[in-house]
Amino acid sequence: MSTLSRDILSEKDRAVLDSIFDPTFSGNGIVYDKHEVLDHLQDDEGEITSAVEHSRKTELEAIAAAENGDYEKACDLFEISMDLAPHRAAPYNNRAQVYRIQGDNDAAMEDLNKALKLCKSSGRTGCRALCQRGVLKRLKNDIEGARADFEEAAKLGSQFAKSQLVEINPYSAMCNQMLRQAMDKLN
């Protein structure tokens, strides 16, 4: 039996295989994650006051602290950002990421729920919070809850959420497994 080489496949065929074996593959070589670009979405933060501007600036400082591994400082700065503009959802979503990194999924879930309530599950922050919460629900084996969050985020345009819906689809998983087995036999 001959072996199937990816070299003899057309670009379109390779893209199809990539999308089957890696549901997060977008078709253009980009794998989407929590940093996916959602330029088509905007957050409605109301009137942009000096308090909102200061909250945003403090939030950016918190993100920088988190990226440098100073999670305590990041959480303190997120708290200040929240105090400055309590109606903003983004600091809650971002602090949830820090909690997740630290392994405190319960605190992360609390912040995500608060973020989603504040932004009414819309905008860029809503989309990201839905994806994060979907991941947490999936970790807790709440597949139906995860599916609901990923479906909402997918409606907002998240490629990551769409890929997660493919991954948790039992028929898709079964087809992927059967295809992998067939490809293994060919090789």
ChimeraX attribute file (.defattr): number of C-alpha atoms within 10 A of each C-alpha:
attribute: neighborCount
match mode: 1-to-1
recipient: residues
	/A:1	6
	/A:2	6
	/A:3	10
	/A:4	12
	/A:5	9
	/A:6	11
	/A:7	8
	/A:8	9
	/A:9	12
	/A:10	10
	/A:11	11
	/A:12	10
	/A:13	12
	/A:14	15
	/A:15	17
	/A:16	14
	/A:17	18
	/A:18	16
	/A:19	15
	/A:20	19
	/A:21	15
	/A:22	15
	/A:23	21
	/A:24	22
	/A:25	20
	/A:26	16
	/A:27	15
	/A:28	7
	/A:29	10
	/A:30	10
	/A:31	15
	/A:32	16
	/A:33	15
	/A:34	13
	/A:35	8
	/A:36	13
	/A:37	12
	/A:38	16
	/A:39	8
	/A:40	9
	/A:41	15
	/A:42	12
	/A:43	14
	/A:44	15
	/A:45	15
	/A:46	9
	/A:47	7
	/A:48	9
	/A:49	11
	/A:50	11
	/A:51	14
	/A:52	20
	/A:53	14
	/A:54	15
	/A:55	25
	/A:56	20
	/A:57	14
	/A:58	22
	/A:59	25
	/A:60	18
	/A:61	17
	/A:62	28
	/A:63	24
	/A:64	15
	/A:65	17
	/A:66	21
	/A:67	12
	/A:68	10
	/A:69	13
	/A:70	14
	/A:71	20
	/A:72	13
	/A:73	16
	/A:74	25
	/A:75	23
	/A:76	14
	/A:77	24
	/A:78	26
	/A:79	19
	/A:80	18
	/A:81	27
	/A:82	21
	/A:83	13
	/A:84	18
	/A:85	19
	/A:86	16
	/A:87	16
	/A:88	23
	/A:89	27
	/A:90	28
	/A:91	30
	/A:92	29
	/A:93	27
	/A:94	26
	/A:95	26
	/A:96	27
	/A:97	24
	/A:98	25
	/A:99	18
	/A:100	17
	/A:101	14
	/A:102	11
	/A:103	11
	/A:104	13
	/A:105	20
	/A:106	13
	/A:107	16
	/A:108	25
	/A:109	23
	/A:110	14
	/A:111	24
	/A:112	29
	/A:113	19
	/A:114	16
	/A:115	26
	/A:116	23
	/A:117	14
	/A:118	19
	/A:119	21
	/A:120	13
	/A:121	21
	/A:122	21
	/A:123	20
	/A:124	23
	/A:125	28
	/A:126	27
	/A:127	26
	/A:128	29
	/A:129	32
	/A:130	30
	/A:131	28
	/A:132	25
	/A:133	26
	/A:134	27
	/A:135	21
	/A:136	19
	/A:137	19
	/A:138	17
	/A:139	12
	/A:140	12
	/A:141	11
	/A:142	13
	/A:143	17
	/A:144	13
	/A:145	17
	/A:146	25
	/A:147	23
	/A:148	14
	/A:149	24
	/A:150	27
	/A:151	20
	/A:152	20
	/A:153	27
	/A:154	20
	/A:155	13
	/A:156	21
	/A:157	16
	/A:158	25
	/A:159	22
	/A:160	23
	/A:161	31
	/A:162	20
	/A:163	21
	/A:164	22
	/A:165	21
	/A:166	17
	/A:167	16
	/A:168	15
	/A:169	12
	/A:170	11
	/A:171	11
	/A:172	15
	/A:173	16
	/A:174	11
	/A:175	12
	/A:176	17
	/A:177	14
	/A:178	12
	/A:179	15
	/A:180	15
	/A:181	12
	/A:182	11
	/A:183	12
	/A:184	11
	/A:185	10
	/A:186	12
	/A:187	11
